[in-house]
Amino acid sequence: MPRVSPGLRWVFVCATAIVVLYGVIAAMAQPSPAAPPADVKHLYDASCADCHGTDGRGRGPAADALNPSPRDFTRGPYKFRSTASGSIPTDEDLYRAVAYGLPGTSMPAWKGLLSETQMRALVAYVKQFSPRFTADQPAPIKPTPAVVASPASIEKGRLAYGTLACGACHGDGGTGVGAVAAVLKDDWGYDVEAQNLTEPWTFRGGRTAADIYMRLKTGINGTPMPSFADTAKDDDLWNVANYVASLARKPVWEMTADELKAHYTRQTERYAASPVDRGRSLVRTMACGHCHTPVDREGRALPGLNFAGGVKMRLVVWGDRVSANLTSDNETGLGRYGDDDIKRALTRGIKHDGSRMLPFPMGWPAYAHLTPQDQDAIVAYLRTLPPVKNQIPLPAGPGVFTYLTSKFQMLIGGKDFPIVIFAGNAGSAGNPGSNPAAAQR
C-alpha cells in the first residue's frame, strides 16, 4: 500500500471532520422529537401563548399589536373550516391552520419548525380550551362536483355575486369600492374589514376556486360572512367562486414601473374618497395603540382604555413620560385640539402649549415624512375614537444627582439604558397595576 504524505493525511482528516460536523449540524436542524404529553403545555406556551394567551382567550402580550386579533379558543367558533355554518372544525381543519398558517395575518406556518407529532399535539391541546369539542361533533360538508372555470361560468358568477349582495361588503369588483357595509365587527367585538377579493395571496382559507366555494358554503363563523348553503344552488356558488378567482390582480412584486405607478395612483384616489379608512390603516401599521393603550402585568389591554394613553415609560436620563390620550374626549383627549395642533405634534413634536417632545419614544421625526393627505387621514380617524376621560400627568424629570450620574454612565461609560414600561394606567382613570412591565426596550 503506497505511503500517504503527511499533508494529504491532514487534508483527509480535515475533510472527515467537516463531514462529521455537517452531519451533526444537519441532525440538530431537524425538527425536535415529538413532545411527550407532559410537555404539550410548554410547547403551547412557547409557540402560541404570546398571541393567544396561556388561557387561550386570544389576549396574549402581543395581541393588541396584531390585526386581525388572535383567535379566542375558549368560545368555540372557528373561521376557516370544512364544516357547516356554526359547526366546530375537524382536526384536519385545525391542523391545516397550524401547519400552513393563515395568509394575511400574523399566524405563521409551523410546518418545518415543529414535527408532525408536535403539531398534532397542539391541535389536541387547543381543543381542550372549549367544551364544544367534548359536547359536539363536526358536521363536514361534502363539496359537489366543481363547475369548470370558463367565460360563461365567470359571467354567471358575476351576476350571482350581485344577486347574493356580495358587493354590499366586498364592493364593486371585489375591491371594496362602493361597499355599503363599510364598518363591520366580528363576534368578539373587533373591527373587521371585508376581504379585498382582488388580492388572493391574502385569502386566509385558500385562494383556489375550491377554497372559495368552501367559504361560500360554510360561511366564516364569528364574522359577518354568512353561509350561502341554504340560499343559493351549488352551481351558483361554484360560478361565484370562479368569478372571484378571476378578479385576481397582479401583485406589486410582478408589476412593471408603469403598472406600479397606475396602481398607486388608483390607490391614492380610493384613499382620498375614504380618509377615515386610510387613517385607520395607518394607525394600525404605525402601532400607535401599542404605546397609547395601557396594559396589565400580562401585557393585555385594560378594558375601556383603548387609545386613552396613560402608559408610563421611564427613560432614566430624561425621567418619566406618560403617553397622551388620543381619544376625542374634550377635557383630557384630543377633542380640545384643532387639526393643525394634532398634525404639528405628530410631525414636528410640538405640543399644544408650545413645548417640544423628545424624539423618542414618540417617533415624530419619522412621521415628519407623512404626506399631508396621510396626516389628514390620521386626524380623521382619531376623531372617530370614542371619548375616554383619562387625564395624563405632566412629565416628571429625574433628580439632579440621578440625571448627572446617568448622563455620565451613558456618555462616558457607554451604558445603553433601556426604556422601562410600567403596567397599569398612570392617568386619572385609575392605576390597576403599578409594577414595571417585564418588557424593556
Summary of the structure (lengths in Angstrom):
residues: 441
radius of gyration: 27.1
end to end distance: 65.7
largest distance: 95.6
contacts: 1254
relative contact order: 0.09
helix: 44%
strand: 6%
